[in-house]
Amino acid sequence: MKITIEIDTKSELEKLTAFFKTFKIEKVKLVSDKNAAITKGDKSIDPSSLFGIWANEPKKLDDIRKAAWQRK
């Protein structure tokens, strides 16, 4: 089983370590993603074909939000 816990500060790490000790969890693997690889975009793609995709159907920001945030 793998569980991912994201923490931001050293104090959070200390609290988490104390939690593990409380429950006698001995096997813990720490992974840092500070050196995560950044993938650069493909500069050969011409984005000009995307310009004006809504020219015939103008959209308002409020309409986009209403459609995207519907929760049922």
C-alpha positions as CSV (number, residue, x, y, z in Angstrom):
1,M,0.0,0.0,0.0
2,K,1.2,3.5,-0.8
3,I,0.0,6.7,0.9
4,T,1.1,10.2,-0.2
5,I,1.1,13.0,2.4
6,E,2.2,16.4,1.2
7,I,3.8,18.7,3.8
8,D,5.3,22.1,3.5
9,T,7.3,22.9,6.6
10,K,9.8,21.2,8.9
11,S,7.4,21.5,11.8
12,E,4.8,19.5,9.9
13,L,7.4,16.8,9.2
14,E,8.2,16.7,12.9
15,K,4.5,16.3,13.8
16,L,4.1,13.6,11.2
17,T,7.1,11.7,12.6
18,A,5.7,11.9,16.1
19,F,2.4,10.5,14.8
20,F,4.2,7.6,13.2
21,K,6.1,6.9,16.4
22,T,2.8,6.9,18.4
23,F,1.4,4.1,16.3
24,K,4.8,2.3,16.0
25,I,5.0,2.6,12.3
26,E,8.5,1.7,11.5
27,K,8.8,1.6,7.7
28,V,8.4,5.1,6.2
29,K,10.0,6.3,2.9
30,L,10.4,10.0,2.4
31,V,10.5,11.4,-1.1
32,S,11.2,15.0,-1.9
33,D,10.1,16.5,-5.2
34,K,12.0,19.8,-4.9
35,N,14.1,18.7,-7.9
36,A,11.1,17.7,-10.0
37,A,11.8,17.7,-13.7
38,I,10.3,20.5,-15.7
39,T,9.2,19.6,-19.1
40,K,9.5,22.4,-21.6
41,G,6.8,22.9,-24.2
42,D,7.1,22.1,-27.9
43,K,8.0,25.5,-29.5
44,S,7.4,24.2,-33.0
45,I,3.6,24.1,-32.5
46,D,1.8,27.1,-34.1
47,P,-0.9,28.3,-31.7
48,S,-2.4,30.8,-34.2
49,S,-5.1,28.2,-35.2
50,L,-6.5,28.5,-31.7
51,F,-7.1,32.3,-32.0
52,G,-10.8,33.1,-32.6
53,I,-12.1,29.6,-31.8
54,W,-15.1,31.3,-30.1
55,A,-15.5,34.1,-32.6
56,N,-18.9,32.8,-33.7
57,E,-19.9,31.9,-30.1
58,P,-18.6,34.6,-27.7
59,K,-18.3,33.4,-24.2
60,K,-18.4,35.4,-21.0
61,L,-16.3,34.4,-18.0
62,D,-19.5,34.0,-15.8
63,D,-21.0,31.6,-18.4
64,I,-17.9,29.5,-18.4
65,R,-17.9,29.4,-14.6
66,K,-21.6,28.4,-14.4
67,A,-21.1,25.6,-16.9
68,A,-17.9,24.3,-15.2
69,W,-18.9,24.5,-11.6
70,Q,-22.3,22.7,-11.8
71,R,-22.4,20.1,-9.0
72,K,-25.3,17.7,-8.8
